[in-house]
Amino acid sequence: MLTHVVLFRFTDPADADEAQQRLEALMGRIPELLSLTAGRDVVGDAAAAHLALVTTHADVEGLKAYQGHPDHQEFGAWLRPRLESRTVVDFEG
């Protein structure tokens, strides 16, 4: 099992709402996406990311298939111009 964690900061924090909706809509459309949880920061600390994403995949190949899927690519095209920063970690277990 591979867990994929992404933390997003947006130039406009209000974009986190739509990003979460778009991400949640991917579940069930990409076979290699075994689970998906997305959540917006509720505390508002200045150092916090605006949105967190946690997905699981069978293995690294499953993650790569998810990332290359046309629906994920479409989300990425929408996301890129809105991002201030993005941090990623992938781990097994």
C-alpha positions in Angstrom: 0.0 0.0 0.0 1.3 3.5 -0.9 0.0 6.6 0.8 0.2 9.9 -1.1 0.0 13.1 1.0 -0.2 16.6 -0.6 -0.4 20.0 1.2 -1.6 22.9 -0.9 -1.3 26.7 -0.3 -3.3 28.8 -2.7 -2.7 32.4 -3.8 -6.4 32.9 -2.9 -7.3 30.6 0.0 -10.9 30.6 -1.2 -9.8 28.3 -4.0 -9.4 25.5 -1.5 -13.1 24.9 -1.5 -13.4 24.2 -5.2 -10.1 22.3 -5.2 -11.5 20.0 -2.5 -14.7 19.4 -4.5 -12.8 18.7 -7.7 -10.5 16.2 -5.9 -13.4 14.4 -4.2 -15.1 14.1 -7.6 -12.1 12.0 -8.8 -13.0 9.1 -6.4 -14.7 6.3 -8.4 -13.4 7.7 -11.7 -9.8 6.5 -11.5 -9.4 2.8 -10.8 -6.0 3.1 -9.2 -7.3 5.5 -6.6 -8.2 3.2 -3.7 -9.2 6.0 -1.2 -9.2 9.8 -1.1 -9.6 12.2 1.8 -9.4 15.9 1.4 -9.8 18.6 4.0 -9.4 22.3 4.5 -7.6 23.9 7.3 -10.0 25.1 10.0 -7.7 26.8 12.5 -6.3 29.4 10.1 -2.7 29.5 11.4 -0.5 31.6 9.1 1.9 28.7 8.6 -0.8 26.2 7.7 -1.5 24.8 4.3 -5.0 25.6 3.0 -5.9 22.1 1.9 -4.6 18.5 2.6 -5.1 15.5 0.3 -4.4 11.9 1.3 -4.8 9.1 -1.2 -3.9 5.5 -1.2 -2.8 3.3 -4.1 -1.7 -0.4 -4.4 1.9 0.6 -5.2 4.0 3.2 -7.0 2.7 2.1 -10.3 -0.8 2.7 -9.1 0.2 6.2 -8.0 1.8 6.9 -11.4 -1.3 5.7 -13.2 -3.5 8.0 -11.0 -1.2 10.9 -11.7 -1.3 10.2 -15.5 -5.1 9.7 -15.7 -6.8 12.4 -17.9 -9.2 13.4 -15.0 -6.2 14.0 -12.7 -4.4 15.9 -15.5 -7.4 18.1 -16.0 -7.4 18.9 -12.2 -3.7 19.7 -12.4 -4.3 22.2 -15.2 -7.0 23.9 -13.2 -4.8 23.9 -10.1 -1.4 25.1 -11.2 -2.1 28.8 -11.8 -3.8 29.0 -8.4 -1.0 27.5 -6.3 1.3 29.4 -4.0 3.0 26.1 -3.0 2.6 22.4 -2.8 4.4 19.8 -0.6 4.2 16.1 -1.3 5.3 12.9 0.6 4.7 9.3 -0.5 5.2 6.5 1.9 4.6 2.7 2.1 2.6 1.2 4.9 
